[in-house]
Amino acid sequence: MPKVVQKNTIRYSEKRRGIRLNSRVPISIEWQNSTGVRRCERAHTRVVGPYGCLVVLPDELALLQEVQLTNLVSDRSNRAIVVWCGPKRAEGWELGIALVQPEPDFWGLEL
């Protein structure tokens, strides 16, 4: 249970599940766009954790968009969902992606 700091105020870091690491892991993301066309982009993570990652993509994806995320280092793949859409930056859109069935060693890092 999250620690209550002040009445009805929970620290953001205390709501998170698991540790997060700044890590640049090459990935590919596949999805079906709104017109039904399958798309695939190579990208990299900025942050990884046991339940997902933060990535930067040149394309904007919709919140709750289902994707197939592949770690190109280990060639492991997992279904995932876009759970956060950040602002567009010079290199692309920041996206928070949650793994549907997280595997403990998906990133090849001790988390």
N, C-alpha and C positions, 0 to 999 in steps of 0.2 A: 504494500500500500504506500502511495507517495506521502512524503513527509509534508505536513501542513506548516508553512512558514508564518503566515498571517491568516486571519480568518478568510476562508475561500480563496487564498492565493497559494498556488503551487508553483515552485520553481520549474521553469521549462526543462532544465536538465534532469530533474527528478521524474519527469513523465516519460522519458526515453527508455526504450527497451534495449539494453546492451550497450557496449562500448562502440565508439566510432573512431575511425582512423583516417587521417588525410592520406590518401593513396591513389596514385594514378594507374589504374588497371585498364588495359585496352579491352573493349567490349564491342559486341555488335548487338543491335536492337532491331527486331523485326516486328512489324505491326501491319494491320490492314487499315488504310485510310478511309475517309468518309465516303469515297466513291467505290470502295471495295477493292482497290488496288493494293497488293502486298508491297510493302516498302521495307528496305533494310539499310541501316546506317551504321557505320563504324564510328566509335566515339571513345571516350575514356571517362573513368570515374574521377571525381574530386574527393569524395568521402565514401568509405565502405563501412558496413556494419553487418552483424549477423543476420539482420532481417531485410537488408536492402542497400541502396546506395544513392548518392547524388551524382548526376551525370550532366554533361553539357551536350546538347544536340543542335544541329543547324535547323532542324524542323521543330515547330511547336506541336506538342501532343496534347490531347484533351485530358482533363482530369478524369480518372478512372479508366483510361484507355488500357486495354490489355495488350501486353507485349511479350515477346520471347527474348530474354536477355541471355547472351552467351559471353562467358569469360573467355577471351581469346588466348589467355596464357594457359589455362587448364583445359580448354575446350569443353567445359561444363556448361549446361544450359538449364534455365529455370523459367517457368511462366512467372510473369510479374505484372504489377499494376502501377500506373502513374498515380501517386497519392499527393503530390505537391507540384505546382507549376510556379516557378519563380519568374523574375523579370528577364527580358531579353538583354543579353550582353553582347559585346562585340563578337565573341566567338560562338554565340548561339544561346539557346534557351536552357536555363537550369531546371532540372526535373528531379523530384524525389521519387524513387521507384522502390516499391516493396515487393520482395520475393513471395510468391504464393506458398511454396513449400520450401522454406529455407533449409539448406544443408549446412552443417557446421563448418565444413571445409570448402565451401563454394569459392571463396576468394583466395584460398591457399595461404591464408594468414591466420595467426592465432588471435582470435578476437574474444 
